[in-house]
Amino acid sequence: MLEPGATVLDVACGSGRHLAWFSDRGHPVTGIDIDIDCARHSVEGAELIATDLEGSAWPLRNGTGLRQFGAVVITNYLWRPLWDTLIQSVAPGGVFLYETFSIRNASIGRPSRPDFLLRPGELLDVCSDMHVIAYEDGYLQNPPRFVQRIAAVQPTNESPSNPESHRCALWVK
């Protein structure tokens, strides 16, 4: 789904495992997190930005607004005030990949605070103007957890999305 050489943004990049994966496949990568020390050792040449995502202004701006990327990747992180910024950071034709814990995770462990857990169908709502390629909401083992995850493509002017006609739901039990 990702064009060769497309730029990738990893939000809350942690140790940099996704940065390394995309970089190994020839994609220029940018990682953003409050602490980038671990990521610095994972990917040589990555653009790394240390910032408090929840307490600072979005640092990825250019002269015309938000910087856009061929893919925006987020895992195990949820800060709802960033939804619009994250979606707008996906270039036309770019891919949005998101996975984090769902509200059902509170029944088995941490995280368990509703602020950090997705409500049923929340990722589908967030991506309602995008072409949803795949969506899962269910239980995963190793480690045990309930998650939602989505892969969606930002429409282009040439191929506007009709979300209802493109939605594909995959359910994990």
C-alpha positions as CSV (number, residue, x, y, z in Angstrom):
1,M,0.0,0.0,0.0
2,L,2.9,2.3,0.6
3,E,4.7,3.8,-2.5
4,P,8.4,3.0,-2.8
5,G,10.5,5.7,-1.0
6,A,7.4,7.3,0.7
7,T,8.1,9.1,3.9
8,V,6.9,7.5,7.2
9,L,6.1,9.2,10.5
10,D,6.0,7.0,13.6
11,V,4.2,8.8,16.4
12,A,5.2,7.8,20.0
13,C,8.0,5.8,18.3
14,G,9.4,4.3,21.5
15,S,12.3,2.1,20.8
16,G,12.1,2.7,17.0
17,R,11.0,-0.8,15.9
18,H,8.6,0.5,13.3
19,L,11.2,3.1,12.2
20,A,13.7,0.3,11.7
21,W,11.2,-1.8,9.8
22,F,10.3,0.9,7.3
23,S,13.9,2.2,7.0
24,D,15.0,-1.3,6.1
25,R,12.6,-1.2,3.2
26,G,13.9,2.1,1.8
27,H,11.6,4.6,3.4
28,P,12.8,7.9,4.9
29,V,11.6,7.8,8.5
30,T,10.7,10.4,11.2
31,G,10.0,9.4,14.8
32,I,8.5,11.6,17.4
33,D,8.3,10.9,21.1
34,I,9.0,12.4,24.5
35,D,12.2,10.3,24.8
36,I,14.1,9.4,21.6
37,D,17.2,7.9,23.1
38,C,16.2,4.2,22.4
39,A,15.1,5.1,18.9
40,R,18.4,6.9,18.2
41,H,20.1,3.5,18.5
42,S,17.6,1.6,16.3
43,V,17.8,3.6,13.0
44,E,20.8,5.4,11.7
45,G,19.7,8.5,9.7
46,A,16.2,8.7,11.1
47,E,14.8,12.2,11.8
48,L,14.0,12.0,15.5
49,I,12.1,14.7,17.3
50,A,11.8,14.8,21.1
51,T,8.6,16.5,22.3
52,D,5.8,16.1,24.8
53,L,3.0,15.1,22.5
54,E,0.4,15.9,25.1
55,G,1.8,19.2,26.4
56,S,3.5,20.9,23.5
57,A,2.5,22.2,20.1
58,W,2.7,19.8,17.2
59,P,6.3,20.3,15.9
60,L,5.9,19.0,12.4
61,R,4.8,22.1,10.5
62,N,6.1,23.6,7.3
63,G,5.4,26.9,5.6
64,T,2.0,25.8,4.4
65,G,0.8,24.0,7.4
66,L,1.3,20.5,8.6
67,R,4.1,18.3,7.2
68,Q,2.5,15.3,5.4
69,F,3.9,11.8,5.1
70,G,3.3,8.8,2.9
71,A,2.4,6.8,6.1
72,V,1.6,7.7,9.6
73,V,2.0,4.9,12.1
74,I,0.8,4.8,15.7
75,T,0.8,1.8,18.1
76,N,0.1,1.5,21.8
77,Y,-0.6,5.2,22.2
78,L,-3.8,7.3,22.4
79,W,-4.2,11.0,22.8
80,R,-7.5,12.0,21.3
81,P,-6.6,15.8,20.9
82,L,-4.2,14.7,18.2
83,W,-6.7,12.9,16.0
84,D,-7.2,15.8,13.5
85,T,-3.5,16.5,13.3
86,L,-2.6,12.9,12.7
87,I,-5.2,12.5,9.9
88,Q,-4.1,15.7,8.3
89,S,-0.5,14.5,8.4
90,V,-1.3,11.7,6.0
91,A,-0.6,12.8,2.4
92,P,-3.2,12.3,-0.3
93,G,-2.9,8.6,-1.2
94,G,-0.9,7.9,2.0
95,V,-1.6,5.2,4.6
96,F,-2.8,5.6,8.2
97,L,-1.9,2.6,10.4
98,Y,-3.1,2.6,14.0
99,E,-3.3,0.0,16.7
100,T,-3.9,0.5,20.4
101,F,-5.9,-0.9,23.3
102,S,-9.7,-1.1,23.3
103,I,-12.0,-0.5,26.2
104,R,-12.3,-4.2,26.8
105,N,-8.7,-4.3,27.8
106,A,-9.7,-3.0,31.2
107,S,-11.2,-6.4,31.9
108,I,-7.8,-8.2,31.8
109,G,-5.2,-5.6,32.9
110,R,-3.4,-2.4,32.0
111,P,-4.0,0.0,30.5
112,S,-7.4,0.2,32.1
113,R,-8.2,4.0,32.2
114,P,-10.9,4.9,29.7
115,D,-8.8,7.9,28.6
116,F,-6.2,5.5,27.2
117,L,-8.7,3.0,25.7
118,L,-10.6,3.1,22.4
119,R,-14.4,3.0,22.5
120,P,-16.1,0.5,20.2
121,G,-15.7,1.5,16.6
122,E,-13.7,4.7,17.5
123,L,-11.0,4.1,14.9
124,L,-13.7,3.7,12.2
125,D,-15.2,7.0,13.2
126,V,-11.8,8.7,13.2
127,C,-11.2,7.4,9.7
128,S,-14.7,8.0,8.3
129,D,-13.4,10.2,5.5
130,M,-10.7,7.8,4.5
131,H,-10.7,4.5,2.5
132,V,-10.6,1.9,5.2
133,I,-8.7,-1.1,3.9
134,A,-8.8,-3.3,7.1
135,Y,-10.1,-3.0,10.6
136,E,-9.9,-5.3,13.6
137,D,-11.4,-5.2,17.0
138,G,-10.7,-8.1,19.2
139,Y,-8.5,-10.2,21.5
140,L,-4.8,-11.0,20.8
141,Q,-2.5,-13.3,22.7
142,N,1.1,-13.0,23.6
143,P,0.8,-10.7,25.4
144,P,-3.0,-11.0,26.2
145,R,-4.8,-7.8,25.2
146,F,-7.8,-6.3,23.5
147,V,-7.0,-3.9,20.6
148,Q,-8.5,-2.1,17.7
149,R,-6.4,-1.6,14.6
150,I,-7.0,0.0,11.3
151,A,-5.3,0.5,7.9
152,A,-6.8,3.4,5.9
153,V,-5.8,5.4,2.8
154,Q,-6.2,9.2,2.6
155,P,-8.3,9.9,-0.6
156,T,-6.8,11.9,-3.4
157,N,-8.6,14.5,-5.6
158,E,-8.6,11.9,-8.3
159,S,-10.1,9.1,-6.1
160,P,-12.3,10.6,-3.4
161,S,-13.3,8.1,-0.8
162,N,-16.8,6.9,-0.2
163,P,-16.2,5.3,3.2
164,E,-19.4,3.3,3.4
165,S,-18.6,1.5,0.1
166,H,-15.0,0.7,1.0
167,R,-15.2,-0.4,4.6
168,C,-13.9,-3.8,5.4
169,A,-14.2,-5.2,8.9
170,L,-12.2,-8.1,10.2
171,W,-13.1,-9.5,13.6
172,V,-10.6,-11.3,15.8
173,K,-12.1,-13.5,18.6
